[in-house]
Amino acid sequence: DRKFMQKLSDLPLMTLQTVQPQTASIPNSMRCAGCGSKIGSIVLERVLSRLNFAQNEDIMIGLNNPDDAAVIKVPDDKLLVQTVDFFRSLINDPFVFGQVATNHCLSDIFAMGATPQSALAMASIPYALDKKMEETLYQLLSGAIKILNQSQTSLIGGHTTEGQELTFGLSCNGLISPGKLLPKKGMIPGDVLILTKAIGTGTLFAADMRYQAKGRWIDNAVESMLLSNQKASEILLECGATACTDITGFGLIGHLVEMIKSSSVEIFLDLDNIPILTGAKETIQQGFISSLHPQNLQAASYIRSSDRFFNSPQYSLLFDPQTSGGLLASIPQAKASECLEKLRNAGYKESNIIGKVTVLKEANSTNIVIV
């Protein structure tokens, strides 16, 4: 009896061999790589037939008349902006994950001040029976198309493959008029820094992977990740933003460093004004950090007087990698209050002024001061 009961405690390690379901004809010990790992054409056709694609009139060849490659028409008076992103799922719902990942991928377009035009999808679906793979891919693409349709962006093609985990990403194109680009550099002394979303997704989902995050914390984080940056980008442009970026994997400090590298400015960052997702302080204090967090900490070399805040959870969260994070922009002081009001009225409730831009008094590599 003891030997039998012990089997309920000493569980075998889960390997690809033990968790990988069988298909109808291929044994689970054989899963090919290369193009042999593509999702079958029949499964793909069934999924595409269930989806409703909106194709803009500038899409000459897309999913409505598929070919070897998509063809899009670029107006003579516009510049083409391109970006790509791709990552593993952090949510067990492919429909929600498709929405989060699409928001994340489009954010680079919005951060540049551009209007998204088209997107190519890249998906890796976990090994399973055909019907299961079909449903997972359908739910994933349905979530992506929901967000793409909201931003009037056409899905024009992509690539699918089998894999051990659900992964998804998009290669996105956008259009912008020459001279209207909103780059990372360009901050002007006297500007204030506005952050449109709270931070903390990295630590929250690190804790969730260990079943140590409360459900309401994760629900709140997902709600934030489902909020598109499109309207925020429009408001920031209306208010005369001088520089902008989106906060993603390198954390708030990492992306702020990218903004100041090409500018002779100094940043005063107000730690108490930085919006933080519910539960993030608790999880980071308990030691739950993203696997990218230690590398992000290297950006601390750009901060002066960081020793005084080293044990603060707010300080640690400055290096927390974000998924579908907000926009960080420099705004003229005279427009700051108006911009903040518009952002909050548009649904960006956590938006806040988190710092100011000043003249660099002396040449050094520590351009960020925490106050």
N, C-alpha and C positions, 0 to 999 in steps of 0.2 A: 504493500500500500504506500509506504514511504517513497519507494522508487517511482511509483506512478505519479504521486503528488508532486515530486520534485520536477517532473517533466513540465509542470505548469508554471514553474519559476525559471528554470534554466532553458530559455527559449533559444533556438538556433538563430544565427545571424542571417538576416535577409539578404540574399544575393540576387543578381539578375536571373540566375537559373531557377530560384525558388519563387520569385514574384512575377516573372514574365509569363503572361498567358499564351496559350497556343492558338495559332490560327487553324483553319480547317485542314491545311495541307503541309505546313512547314513546322517541323519540331522546334520546341522553344530553345534548343541549344544552337540553332542556326538563324542568326539575323545578319543580313549582309550590310556592308557599308557602301560608300560610293553612291552611284545612282540606283543601286539595288535597294537602297533604304528609302526611296521615295514612297509617298502614299500612292496606292494603286489608282489607276486612272478611273476605274468604275466608282470607287469610293469618292474620289474628288469630283467627278461629274455629278454624282447624286447630291453632294453638299452644295455645289454651285447652283444646281437647279432649284434648290430650296431657298436661296438667298435673293434678295432684291437689291440690285446694284443701281445706284444713281450715277450716270455718266455725264459729266459736264460736256458742253458742246465743243470745247477745245480738245477733247479726247477723240482723236481720229481713229485709233485702233486700241481697244481695251477689252474688258471681259464680255462686252456685248457681241463682239466679233473677234474672238481670241486668235492670236497669231503667235509667232515665235517671240515677239517683243511688242510692247505697247508703243504707240506713237502719239505724241502730244504736240499741239501747236503752241508756240511761245510768241506772244505779241512783240512787235518790234520795239515798243517803248517800255518793256519790262526786263528786269533781271531775274534769272532763275536761281532760287535758293534751294540747296539740297542738304539733307541730313539723314542719318540712319541710327537706329537703336534696336536692341535685341536682348532679352534676358529671361531667366527662368521664372516660373510662376511662384508668387508668394501667397497665393490664394487658391483654395481648393475648388473654386467655382470658375470654370473656363469662360462663362459669359461675363462675369464681373472682371476677371483678369483681362479679357480682350478689351474692355473699356478702359481699365487703368493703364494698360500698356500703350494703347492708342493715344490717350491723353499725354502720357509721358513722351512719346515719340513726336507728337505734334508741337510740344512745348518749345523745341529749338526753333521751329518756324516762327512761332509767336514771339519768342524772345528777340528775334531779328527784326520784328515789326512787319513781317511779311504775311501774305494771305495764302493759306495752303491750297494746293491745286489738285494734286494726285498722290497716290501712295501705292507701293508694292509691299505685299505681306510676306513674312518669313515665319514659318511655324514648324515646330517639331512636336509630334504627337506621341504620347507613351504607347509602347507595344500593347496591343489588345486585339480582340476579335474585330472583324471588319465593322460590324454594327456599332460597337463601342467607339472605335476610332472615328467613324463617320459622325456620331453624335457629339463627340468632344470637339472635332474640327468645326462642326456646324455652330455649336454654342460659342466657341472662341471667335469665329468670324462674325457671328451675329452681334456680339459685343463690340467688335472693332467697327463694323459698319454703322452701328448706332451712333457712335461718336463721330465717325467720318461724315455721315449724313448731316449731323448737327452743324458741322463746320463747312458743309458744302464741298467736301473733298471726295474725289472719285477714287475708289479702289480699282486699279487697272491691271492687276496681275499679282504674281508672287511665286513662292516655292514652298512645298511641304515635304517633310521627311519624317521617318520614324525615329524615336529616341527613347532614352530611359525616363526623361522628365518632360513635362509640358513647358515649352518655351515659345515665345512669340515676339515679334518686332516688326517694324515698318521702315522702309526707305521712303521718305517724304519729300515732295517737291512743293515749293511755294513761289509766288511771284511778288515782286516789289518794284516800285518806280526808282530809277537811278536818283541818288541823293537822298532817299528816304530810309536807307538802311539804319538800323539801330544796333550798333556794335557794342561789344563789351567795354572797349575803351571810349573815352569821351567825357568822363566825369569832370565837373567844373567846381573849383572851390566855391563854397557857399551853397552847393546842392545838399539836399537831404537824401537819405537812403530809405526806400520803402520796400518792405517785404510783404508779398500778397497772401502767403499761406504760412501756417504754423509748421514747425519742424519736429522730427522725432520718429519718422516711420521706420528708420533703420533699427533702432533699439526695440521698438514695439514688436516688430516682426521677428527679431532675434529672440525675444522673450516668448513670443507665440510659438515658435518652433520647439520650445522646451516646455510648452503648456503652462507658462507662468504669466501670461498676459490676460487680463480680464476681457471678457467678450465685448463689453461696451467700449473699452479702449480701442480694440481692433475695428469695431464698427465705425467709430468716430474717425479713425485713420483712413479707412476705406472711403468714407464720405468725402474726406478732404482730397483723396487721390482721384475721385470721380469728378471733381470740379475742374473744368477746362480752364486753361489760361487765356483763351481767346479774347474774352471780354476784357480781362485785366490788361492785356496788351493794347487793346484799342483805347482804354482809358488812360494808360500811361503815355501813349502817343499824343492824345488830346491835350494832356497836361504838360507837354514839352519835355518828356524824358530825354536825357542826354546820353545815357548808357543803360544797358539792360542785359541780363542773363537769366537763365533758369537754374534753380537749385536742385541738383540731382546727386549723382554718386559721390562727388568729391566733398559734399557737405557745404554748409554756408561759408565757412572760412576759405575752403579750397576754391570755390567759385568767385568769392570776393577778391582773392589774391589774383585770379585771372583778370579781373577788371582793373586792378590797380597796377599791374606789371607794366603796362604801356602808358601810364599816366603819372605825371609828377605831382601826386596828391598824397594826402595823409587822411586816414579814416579814423574817426572817433566812433566807436561802437558802444551803444548803450545796452548792456547785457540784460537788464531788467525789462527792456521793451521788446525783446525778441519773443514772438509768439511761439508757444510750445504746445504740442498735442497732449491731450489728457492722458495721463499715465506714463508719459515718456520720462519724466523726472524720476518716477518710482523705479522704472525698469533699468534706467542707466545707473542709478544708485545701487541697484542690486547686482550690477556687473554684467548686464546683458547688453552686449555691443555687437554690431555687425562685423563680419569678417573683414570688411574694407576699412573699418574704423582706425586700426593701428596705422595703416599707411596714410590715412587722412591727417593723422596727428602731426605728420612732418611739416604741415603748413603752419604749425605753431611758431616756427622760426620767424614768421613775419609779424608776430605780435609782440609789442612791448608790454612790460609789466604783467605778463601772463601768470607769473608765480603766485600772485595774490589771489587768483581765481581758480587755481588748479584743482581744488577739491570741490568746486561748485558744480552741481549737475547741469546748470545752464551752460557753463564753460564746456563741459564734455560734449554737450549736444551741438556745439558749433561745428564739430567734426563728424557728426552723424550723417551717413549717406541717405539721401532722400529718393524715394520713388514717386514720380508724378508730383514733385514739389512745386513751390510757387515761383514767381518772378521776383527778382531783385533789381531795382532800378534807382538811378539817381534822378532827382526831380528838382527844378528850381525852387528855392525856399518859398517864393511868393505863391507858388501853385500847390504846395504840399497839403494844406488843409482841404482845399477843394478836391484834390486827387484822392485823398484818404476817404472823404465822404462819399465820393462816387464809387470807389472800390467796395466799400462796406454796403452801400445800397444795392450794388450789383451782385451781392452774395458772398463777397470775400470778407467775411465777418472778422477774420483774424488779422487782417491787414494792419500794419503799424509802421510808424517811423522808427527805425532802429539805429540811426546814426547820422552823421554829417560828414561832408567832405571839406577838408581844409587845405591850405597851401602846405606843401612839403617844406619844412623849415631847414632840414639838412639832409644831404644825400645819405641814405642808409637802406638796409633791406628790411627794416621793421616798420612798415608803413601803417600798421593797425594798432590803435590804442584802445583798450577796453576801459570803459568808465562805469 
